[in-house]
Amino acid sequence: MHRREPAAVVREIEGYARRWGARRFWFADAQLLSVPADRAHLVAILEGIRRAGLAVSWSGYLRIHELDPELASLMVASGLGDLEISLNSGAPAVLEQLKLGFTVEEVIHGCEILAGAGYRGRLLVNLALNAPGETPETLRQTIDAVRFIGRIFAAQKVIPVVFFL
């Protein structure tokens, strides 16, 4: 996996902010925190943004089940704007079938950590409808999970993003 040098990423953000007045950035990684080694890389970038005193807002995809309170606080302090996460399904059986490596409970726990860190942006929740094994009951479980996440952040802040497999 290729990772850009954190200092280079911060310099690029700083350059766009100073030269063009850019204030909003989207990290186009497939997902932040895809593997445990991503944490140190992300921390280095976010600490660099803070050290540079950049008043920017950044967004991206996050595998929220890997989130811990320290990283969540740094994310918020460094300007986290909207965030996109994967839930895919609120049904444990469907998640197991998809072999995504996380549970509904882990996603909800990550959301609680993020809310506890003071996150106030929108949360876009990716949902993969019509997955193998999907039934009316698993769809109800997904709706219930999204509603539960909505109670953590405020319903109007949680945006379901539906895609089809």
Salt bridges, closest charged atoms under 4 A:
GLU12 OE1 - ARG4 NH2 2.58
GLU14 OE2 - ARG18 NH2 2.82
ASP38 OD1 - ARG3 NH2 2.58
GLU66 OE2 - HIS65 NE2 3.29
ASP68 OD2 - ARG39 NE 2.74
GLU70 OE1 - ARG39 NH2 3.44
ASP82 OD2 - ARG122 NH2 2.71
GLU112 OE1 - HIS109 ND1 3.92
GLU137 OE1 - ARG140 NE 3.29
